[in-house]
Amino acid sequence: MNITAIYGSPRDGGNTDLLLAEFVRSTRHERQRDRNQAAKFIPSRRALNAEPAMKTGICVLQDDMEKIYSCIRDAHVVCLSAPVFFYGFNAGTKAMIDRSQCFWAGKYVLKRPLSSVRGGKGKGYLISVGATKGQKMFDCVLLTARYFFDAIDMELAQSLLYRQIDAKGAIRNHPTALKEAYELGVSVAKP
């Protein structure tokens, strides 16, 4: 099984970074037994332009997205972890999602969904943290994640969402969050 982990946080050691690290750590443990493969990307550290291609389903820009495209094409699982900024994804994560428009074009315009390449529809997972306690804080990121996963021919299978977590590393004080992220990785990586 191919697993792609996307660290959307621009802050090393931030809350979503720590949660996704637990997810990846548990999938690595499971992969040692089952020979799964994983790739990790940090969009905020990549040079990403913002123009997708609609006619071919292949982006004409040559930049760091090429590595991400390749892993997404082959992935059976994608776990996206990103913080909430002003009730939406941060800029690096949103740029990566916007650049996935070529997958949408491949699926809906050219009728070549990624499931035909990877041998089935994949599963997407979202891990997100936000500072406020607003009831609608995750509405925008959940909707964006659903459409992102749909474009890459995956279903949003599960989300781990945590409110009122702001300071760097504060997720460590949450009673269950790190354990839940680890257990999610175990359940995803098991055959």
C-alpha positions as CSV (number, residue, x, y, z in Angstrom):
1,M,0.0,0.0,0.0
2,N,1.3,3.5,-0.9
3,I,0.7,6.2,1.7
4,T,1.3,9.9,1.1
5,A,1.5,12.2,4.1
6,I,1.2,15.9,3.4
7,Y,2.4,18.2,6.2
8,G,0.5,21.4,5.6
9,S,1.8,23.4,8.5
10,P,4.4,26.1,7.9
11,R,5.6,25.6,11.5
12,D,8.1,22.8,12.4
13,G,7.0,21.1,15.5
14,G,3.5,22.7,15.3
15,N,0.4,20.9,16.4
16,T,-0.6,19.4,13.1
17,D,3.0,18.5,12.5
18,L,3.1,16.5,15.7
19,L,-0.2,14.8,15.0
20,L,0.9,13.7,11.5
21,A,4.3,12.6,12.8
22,E,2.4,10.1,15.1
23,F,0.3,9.0,12.1
24,V,3.4,8.4,10.0
25,R,5.3,6.7,12.9
26,S,2.5,4.2,13.3
27,T,2.3,3.5,9.5
28,R,6.1,3.0,9.4
29,H,5.7,0.4,12.2
30,E,3.0,-1.4,10.2
31,R,4.9,-1.0,7.0
32,Q,7.9,-2.9,8.4
33,R,5.6,-5.9,8.5
34,D,3.7,-5.5,5.3
35,R,6.1,-3.6,3.0
36,N,3.9,-0.6,2.6
37,Q,5.5,2.6,1.1
38,A,5.1,6.1,2.3
39,A,6.1,9.6,1.0
40,K,6.0,12.8,3.0
41,F,5.6,16.4,1.6
42,I,5.6,19.8,3.1
43,P,4.0,22.3,0.7
44,S,5.2,25.4,2.5
45,R,8.8,24.4,1.7
46,R,8.2,23.8,-2.0
47,A,8.3,26.1,-4.9
48,L,4.7,26.0,-6.2
49,N,3.2,28.1,-8.9
50,A,-0.5,28.5,-9.3
51,E,-1.5,27.6,-12.8
52,P,-3.1,24.2,-13.6
53,A,-3.7,22.7,-17.0
54,M,-7.2,21.8,-18.1
55,K,-6.9,20.4,-21.6
56,T,-4.5,17.5,-20.9
57,G,-5.0,16.8,-17.2
58,I,-1.2,17.4,-16.8
59,C,0.1,20.6,-15.3
60,V,2.4,22.5,-17.7
61,L,4.4,24.0,-14.9
62,Q,7.6,22.3,-13.9
63,D,8.2,22.8,-10.2
64,D,8.1,20.9,-7.0
65,M,4.5,19.8,-7.5
66,E,5.8,17.1,-9.9
67,K,7.0,15.0,-6.9
68,I,3.7,15.5,-5.1
69,Y,1.7,14.6,-8.3
70,S,3.7,11.4,-8.7
71,C,3.0,10.2,-5.1
72,I,-0.6,11.2,-5.3
73,R,-1.1,9.2,-8.5
74,D,0.3,6.1,-6.8
75,A,-1.2,6.6,-3.4
76,H,-3.8,4.3,-2.0
77,V,-4.0,6.6,1.0
78,V,-3.4,10.4,1.4
79,C,-3.3,11.9,4.9
80,L,-3.4,15.7,4.8
81,S,-2.6,17.5,8.0
82,A,-2.9,21.3,8.2
83,P,-3.9,24.0,10.7
84,V,-6.9,26.3,10.3
85,F,-6.1,29.9,9.6
86,F,-9.1,32.2,9.5
87,Y,-11.4,29.2,9.1
88,G,-9.6,27.9,6.1
89,F,-6.4,26.1,5.1
90,N,-3.1,28.0,5.3
91,A,-1.6,29.4,2.1
92,G,0.9,26.5,1.4
93,T,-1.7,23.8,1.8
94,K,-4.3,25.7,-0.3
95,A,-1.7,26.3,-3.1
96,M,-1.0,22.5,-3.2
97,I,-4.8,21.8,-3.3
98,D,-5.3,24.4,-6.1
99,R,-2.5,22.8,-8.1
100,S,-4.4,19.5,-8.0
101,Q,-6.9,21.0,-10.5
102,C,-5.1,18.9,-13.1
103,F,-6.4,15.8,-11.4
104,W,-9.9,17.2,-11.4
105,A,-9.6,17.9,-15.2
106,G,-8.3,14.4,-15.7
107,K,-11.3,12.9,-13.8
108,Y,-14.2,15.1,-15.0
109,V,-13.1,16.7,-18.3
110,L,-11.0,13.9,-19.8
111,K,-12.8,11.0,-18.0
112,R,-9.5,9.5,-16.8
113,P,-9.9,9.2,-13.0
114,L,-6.9,8.2,-10.9
115,S,-8.8,5.1,-9.8
116,S,-8.1,3.7,-13.2
117,V,-4.4,4.2,-12.7
118,R,-4.1,3.0,-9.1
119,G,-6.6,0.2,-9.4
120,G,-9.4,1.6,-7.3
121,K,-10.6,4.5,-5.3
122,G,-8.3,5.6,-2.5
123,K,-9.0,6.9,1.0
124,G,-8.2,10.4,2.3
125,Y,-7.7,11.4,5.9
126,L,-7.7,14.9,7.3
127,I,-6.0,16.0,10.5
128,S,-6.6,19.6,11.5
129,V,-6.2,21.9,14.5
130,G,-7.6,25.4,15.2
131,A,-7.1,27.9,17.9
132,T,-10.7,29.0,18.5
133,K,-13.8,27.2,19.8
134,G,-16.0,28.3,17.0
135,Q,-18.6,25.7,16.0
136,K,-18.1,26.2,12.3
137,M,-14.3,26.4,12.5
138,F,-13.7,23.2,10.4
139,D,-16.6,23.7,7.9
140,C,-14.4,25.3,5.2
141,V,-11.5,22.9,5.6
142,L,-13.8,19.9,5.6
143,L,-15.5,21.0,2.4
144,T,-12.2,21.9,0.7
145,A,-10.7,18.5,1.8
146,R,-13.7,16.6,0.4
147,Y,-13.3,18.3,-3.0
148,F,-9.5,17.8,-3.0
149,F,-9.9,14.1,-2.2
150,D,-12.7,13.8,-4.8
151,A,-10.4,15.4,-7.4
152,I,-7.6,12.8,-6.6
153,D,-10.3,10.1,-6.7
154,M,-10.4,9.4,-3.0
155,E,-13.1,9.5,-0.4
156,L,-12.7,11.5,2.8
157,A,-12.7,8.5,5.1
158,Q,-12.1,10.1,8.5
159,S,-11.0,13.4,10.1
160,L,-9.3,14.2,13.4
161,L,-10.2,17.8,14.3
162,Y,-9.1,19.6,17.4
163,R,-10.4,23.0,18.7
164,Q,-8.8,25.5,21.1
165,I,-5.2,24.4,20.4
166,D,-3.0,27.3,19.5
167,A,0.5,27.5,21.0
168,K,3.3,25.5,19.4
169,G,3.2,22.0,20.8
170,A,0.0,22.5,22.8
171,I,-1.5,19.4,21.3
172,R,0.8,17.4,23.6
173,N,-1.5,18.6,26.4
174,H,-4.6,17.2,24.8
175,P,-5.6,14.0,26.6
176,T,-6.2,11.8,23.5
177,A,-5.0,13.6,20.3
178,L,-1.6,12.0,19.8
179,K,-2.9,8.6,20.6
180,E,-5.8,9.0,18.2
181,A,-3.4,10.1,15.4
182,Y,-1.2,7.1,16.1
183,E,-4.2,4.7,16.1
184,L,-5.5,6.2,12.9
185,G,-2.2,5.4,11.2
186,V,-2.3,1.8,12.5
187,S,-5.8,1.3,11.2
188,V,-4.9,2.7,7.8
189,A,-1.7,0.7,7.3
190,K,-3.1,-2.6,8.3
191,P,-4.0,-4.8,5.4
